[in-house]
Amino acid sequence: QVHLVESGGGVVQSERSLRLSCAASGFNFRISGMHWVRQAPGKGLEWVAVIWADGSKTIYADPVKGRFTISKDNSENTLYLQMNSLRVEDTAVYYCARDQGGAPFDIWGQGTMVTVSS
Amino acid sequence: EIVLTQSPGTLSLSPGERGTLSCRASQSVSSTYLAWYQQRPGQAPRLLIYGTSRRATGIPDRFSGSGSGTDFTLTISRLEPEDFAVYYCQQYVASPWTFGQGTKVEIK
């Protein structure tokens, strides 16, 4: 069974940090690119970051560039999102999703909620 | 950045009716790199269509996609109760990956 399970969300004050995790199972994580996508309450989907399968390349959306870091541990089948200097506008459900290389996001986790308070 | 604009914002239909959702891109998108997702309330998005017209695994054939260039369409031939949800188009040809703002299909 193919699965992605996010964790690490919670309530945090602005300017603080949080690290999200996404545990993968049921597929070859080593050869999978991975993304983070977020959804603010009542809003649409916003792409956040991507990491290549081997971790050699990362790209970030402008709103999070310089504050968020995506990484993956292929030995632990886990994706991470380190979020620093959090802002109220980062409040959202954060989803991890698989991309098999120039492909759509075919597997999604259930999401983890991050609430940033002022 | 490729901006995707979906219309209408909300589509009010009855079960059994046909639904037609539009996605317009700010620049040409190769048909290989246009997808549609369904998101039911409280759930994660689910891939429906990729490569403009290819159904993802397990997606019923009442869902179909078409289009080219800057204009793409998702058609639901006969709406089932479980199809009332929000639908997003997405381009994955270039960074930043972008989504449309969504079309909500609601029960009339």
Interface residues (C-beta under 8 A of the other chain):
Chain A: H35 V37 G44 L45 E46 W47 V50 I59 A61 D62 Y95 D99 G102 A103 P104 F105 D106 W108 G109 Q110 G111
Chain B: Y33 A35 Y37 Q39 Q43 A44 P45 R46 L47 Y50 A56 Y88 Q90 Y92 S95 P96 W97 T98 F99 G100 Q101 G102
